Amino acid sequence: MQLLDKIKNKQFTMAVFGLGRVGLPFSLIFAARNVKVIGVDVDATIVERLKKGITTIREAGIEELLKKVMSEQKFIVTVDAKGAVDEADVIVVTVGTPLTHDLRPDFSQLHQALEMISSRSISGKLIILRSTVPPRTTEEVVCKLLKERTGLEVGRDFYLTYCPERILEGRALEELETLPEIIGGVDSASSIIAAELFKIVNPKKRTIITSAKTAELAKLFSNIYRYVNFALANQFALIAEYYGADAYEIIKVANQDYKRANIPIPGPSGGPCLYKDGYMLNYTPFIDFIKSAWHLNESIPLHMVNRTKEKVGCLFGLKVALLGLAFKADVDDTRQSPAVKLLNALKAEGCEVAVHDPYIASAPIESVLSNADIVILAVNHSQFKDLTCQYIAKLAKPRALLVDCWGFFEPDNVRKAGMRYLGLGRG
């Protein structure tokens, strides 16, 4: 296997399609291992920023690593997809597969990448699909298209695997080194070559070889499992509200020293992966349970707005200080963020909304809190744990309402500071 030898000796070139939150860390981790990597993106603005050493995502240590590998000429970026395919021995596809407005997966970016790849010679190359896709996509769509367009045979003339991305935003570089890698080869030769590739990242990195279909489903099952559990925690929060109880206290009591309970805390849940992955199974029977979880999580922002209206009455003209805009704690990504949905719902009520998020360009917290009628803690950023009730009460209007979506504040402390309190999961 000529390609296998090239990979073992690091005498190969890798092209990565898509330089977002998946593709950029992936590119840099290999470039840092002395592999020549060509990053490809259709967005010329992203490419120009990267050429200047400016990252488009927030990750610990990523900007320093970008500048280092670019200065060593191990990582170059381009919009020239054809040239990258021609030069590469390994092609990694990490383009986005978001949902359309009618909740169907949008594969236009994937199709565009495949059209480009199949228009060039892929003889002797390994192609890795890393984007989230429905089951059977690798074998029945990607493999079929490549074979028909090129006339080549997978496993003999070129190689194809599905290796799902499973990194946590904010910890991508660390987890690329440590997480086990699922290798879903269309054939055994493809799996062997891909497994050897990932040993470059970390010789001790575990690789799990399976079928492409199993790898696709494993990715979806992992995210859906987490999302459904978050929905269950939010359901518990709504039940606690009904009974006038404290969901956070209940969950703490249920989990404490009990091995069979690991209930997550409730809170607005979303993001680009958790939001969409259940709908990758749209044509599968018996997914009503998954869709119910999606509807429950999606209802939480509007639920908090409705509870706020019950507490203060008409929201029109009130100033709302919204703390947090990202889809989860300690990241700068607003895609499918519940906080953004909360923002839009508040604006629809006629509120004047000021936003502060320490990870996103926004107004200073002092001006956001100043003279606020309502303060909403929408995202559980670790930096917000330093906020005190006294500090908020000093800046906000007298008797302001503090809406706590994450159980950050003790209700009694809020009231002692002279504010009113409303919390998700607290009756």
Secondary structure, 3 states (H helix, E strand, C coil): CHHHHHHHCCCCEEEEECCCCCHHHHHHHHHCCCCEEEEECCCHHHHHHHHCCCCCCCCCCHHHHHHHHHHCCCEEEECCHHHHHHHCCEEEECCCCCECCCCCECCHHHHHHHHHHHCCCCCCCEEEECCCCCCCHHHHHHHHHHHHHHCCCECCCEEEEECCCCCCCCCHHHHHHHCCEEEEECCHHHHHHHHHHHHCCCCCCCEEEEEHHHHHHHHHHHHHHHHHHHHHHHHHHHHHHHCCCEHHHHHHHHHCCCCCCCCCCCCCCCCHHHHHHHHHHCCCCCCHHHHHHHHHHHHHHHHHHHHHHHHHCCCCCCEEEEECCCCCCCCCCCCCCHHHHHHHHHHHCCCEEEEECCCCCCCCHHHHHCCCCEEEECCCCHHHHHCCHHHHHHHCCCCCEEEECCCCCCHHHHHHCCCEEEECCEC
